[in-house]
Amino acid sequence: MRHRAAHAAGPESRRVWLYHSHTYFDHAAPECVAEARAFRDLIQRTFAATTHVEMHSFISAPAGPHPRGSFEVLFTREVFADYVSWLMFARPERLVILIHPLTRSQTLDHTARALWLGTPLAIDRSMLEAVDAKLLASARTEESVIDGTKRH
């Protein structure tokens, strides 16, 4: 919150404090599921000393806009370079990772503003667009959206 307040008058790219990484795996292949679980555990051990990396659910099948099984990590701007650089070198080849900022636009965050490690996957844009439309209609603040995301 302090970061966004300090940069409120600046461009949106400076206001972003939180990011997600979604690690995708072939949920139909038991060896890929095991590899993803092991990689998630490695991330947790590697970044255990910081409060700037938070592990979220391991989802063993496609869910929401995500086309494969996945797990999500929430991380801050403060560790962006360290965490993303580490992912570049530590990512098992069969896993694909989507990295995106958390803003009021789920569609832009998961598409135009996204970075991919590995071969990009098709994300269900219609689902993201529906979420964006509901958010716009509700007039919720960016902070409430991010706080809701952190509670998953």
N, C-alpha and C positions, 0 to 999 in steps of 0.2 A: 504494500500500500504506500509506504514511504517513497519507494522508487517512482511509482506512477505519479504521486503527488508532486515530486520534485521535477518531473518531466512533463507535467500536464499540458504545458503550452507548446511543447515540442512535437515533432512528427510522431506518428503512431509507432514507428519502429523503435523509437527511444522509450516509449511508455511500456513496452512489453517487458514483463519481468519473468513470466512463467512460460514453459514449453512442455510439450509431450514428446516422448518417443514411443512409437507403437512397433513392437517386434512381431513380425508375422512368421508363421511356420505352417507346414503341411499337417493339418490336424488329422488327416486320414492315415498318416504314417507314424506308427508308434515310436520309431527311432527319432523322428523329427520332433515329436512332442517331448521326448526325453531330452533331446539336445536343447530345446527351447527352455525347459525347466532348469537345466544345468546352467545355461547362459544367464537366466534370470537370477539364479543363486549367486553366480559370479559377480554380476552387477551389484547385488545387494552387499556382498562381502567387500568388494572393491571400494564402494562408496559409503560404507557404514559409518565412517568417521565424520561425514558431513550431514547437516540438516537440509542441504540444498538438493538432495536427490531422494525421492519418495517412491517406493514401489507400490503399484496398484495391482488389480486382479489379474490372474492368469485365466484366460478364457479359451477353453479347449475346442471351440467351434466358431464359425463365422457368427458375428453379432453386430447389430447396428450397420453402419456403413462399411464395416471391415470384412473383406472377402475370405479371410482365413482365420484360423485360431491365432490368438495374439496375447501379448501382455503389454501393459502400459507403464511408463515411468514418467513421473512429473519431476521437472528440474528447473532451476532458476537461471537467470542470465549470468549470475555470478560464476557458475560452473559450466556454462555453455561450451566454451572452448575445450576445457579439460574433458568433459563428459563425451562430447561429440567426437573429439579426436580419439579418445579411448575406444569408442564404438567402431570407428573406422578401422582400427587395427585388431580389435578383439572379436569382432562379429564373425561367428561361424558362417561359412560361405552359403549354406542352405537357408539361412535366415535373412529376411528382408526387413529393413527398418525405415519407417516414416518418421521424420522429425518435423514438428511444426510449432508455431507460436500459439498462445492462447489469447485470442481477442474476441470481439463480439461476432465475428463471422466464421462459423464453422466451415462453410464452403471454401472461402479463400484460404483459411488456415490449412485445410487438408489437401488443397490443390495448388493454387498459384504461389502460395507462400511456403510450400513444403520442400523439404530436402529428402532425398532417398539414398539409402545405402543398399546397394543391390538393385535388381531389376524392379522398377516401379510396378505396382499392382493397380488394378481398377478399383476405385473407391465408389460407393453408391452415392453419387452427387444428389440424387433426388431426396434422399433421407436427410442429408446435410442442409439442403435448401429448405426443407420443411422445418427443421430446427431453427434456422435463421429467421424464417417468416414468423414463427411463434415468438421468438425473442424480440423481434422488432415490434410486434403487436403488443407485447407485454410491457415494453418500455423499461425493462430491467437494466440495471447498471452493469458495467463491465465487471465491477468487483463482485456483484452477486453471482454472475455467471461463473467467474473463476472460483469463488468460494464453493459453489455447487459442484464444480468439476473436481475440486480437491477432496470432496467427501465420498467419491465413488469408491 
